[in-house]
Structures are given as C-alpha cells and as structure tokens.
Amino acid sequence: MNLLKILKKTIIDSQFYVSLMGTLFAVFFMEEQNTFRYPTFFLIFITYFSGYLYTKYQKTKHFFKILIVNVIAGLICALLIIYNHNEIRLLKWSIIVVLGLLYNSFFLDVYIRKIPLLKIFYVGLVWALVNCWLTLPEFSIPIFLISFFFITALVLPFDIRDMKVDSVKTFPTIIGVQNTKYIAYLLIFISTILAAQYLTFIYSISFFLSGIISYIFIYFSENERDDAYFSFGVETCSALPFLFLVIMKYF
C-alpha cells in the first residue's frame, strides 16, 4: 500500500504520467508518418509536463515556483526547436502554448475551463493539434480527427469522476452518467473507423485494439471509483495505440 501511495504521488500526482501518455500518443502518429525524432519527443513531453503543472498549481502557494519552472521549460523548448527544427515549428508551438494558457489561467476574466461543456472538446483540440500540426510539415485532417475524437472521449470519464465537485456544468451533470458514456462510445467508434480508413494496416489494428480497451474503461467509469482508476487506468488509454504498436512490431 505504501508503495502504491509513493507511486501515485511521484508518478501520477506529479503530472509526469499524463505528460508521458500524451507524448506516447503523439509518438504513435509520428511513427506512422515517419517523422519521429528525439528532439520532438522531448519537446512534446516538456510542453505537456510544464502545462499540466501550470494548470494544477493555479491559486496555490507554489504557483510562483511553478511559473519559474514554466519559464525555464519554455526556454528549453524554444532552444530545442531553434537547433533542431525551424521558425515555422516555433510559431506552431507558440500557438499551442497560448491555447494551453487560455484553457486555465486564473488571471483571465473568462477561461476555457469555466465555460460549460467546452472543456472536453478543447482538450481534444490541443492534443490533436500536437499530433496533426506541430509534428508534421503540413496539417493532417485525418490525424486531427482521429486524435480529436479519441481524446475527447477519454476526457468524459474524468467529468464523471468530478461530477460532484465541478463548479461548471458538464455532460454527466446535465444528461447523466449513462448518456455521457454513450457519447464517449460514439466518439471512440468514429475515431476507430477513421483510423481504419486512413492509417496503415498495423497502425489501424493497434488503434482498434486500443479502442476496445478504452470502451471497457469507459463502461466501468463511475463517480464512486477510486481516483487511481481514472488517473492511471483511463489515462493509460491514450498511450495504448503506441504500446500495441510496439507489441505487434517487436513481439
């Protein structure tokens, strides 16, 4: 039990885990498009990690320290882009960072997280832009749609988890838990169909298997479940396409 608590505090609560899962989701599409590079891997991970730290520590005594970490992380990301990519990618990255700041910045009168029902689509949008725009020379509509629908579906279980504490209206509080699950099922189904149509065979199979596991996690999502079910179980679903790809390629 103590080991589990330590793992939760150091891996999950630190935002390391969700950042890694998001990065591996991006790697899946980079591999499919043959654009994978380690500088891009670290760029995406640092961006996600600093962004989630910024969001988590809003209105806390640690915020100033986190802000310093964010500035350092931003400089590292800028250097990674300057020395390994070009000014176009720097512009793309900057736009995505601004979108992240608009999601949850307490100094703004209105930010995205406070707008009812918009949060899930906005998270899907930002993750999709990383996969279909930041890492590619040209915007890929199929990868955008696959990513957008898949990630939007995976955000819905977190709304189910938080439905009793959320201060804004979410799908579970408006239409109920079961109907929210139906929406998530539909979004997973659409993303899987698109993956089968636009991704190469082994990648579409990996995504299909990920969709099945995601269905299961969504099905068993309930407000009463322990936080680890969502922050570890559901969060892992975003990395499943890459993990299944590795298993099919090398095992």
Secondary structure, DSSP 8 states (H G I E B T S, - for coil): -HHHHHHIIIIITTSHHHHHHHHHHHHHHHHHTT---HHHHHHHHHHHHHHHHHHHTTTSTTHHHHHHHHHHHHHHHHHHHHHHS-HHHHHHHHHHHHHHHHHS-TTSSS-GGGSTTTHHHHHHHHHHHIIIIISSSS--HHHHHHHHHHHHHHHHHHHHHTTTT-SS--HHHHH-HHHHHHHHHHHHHHHHHHHHHHS-HHHHHHHHHHHHHHHHHHHT--TTS-HHIIIIIIHHGGGHHHHHHHHHHH-
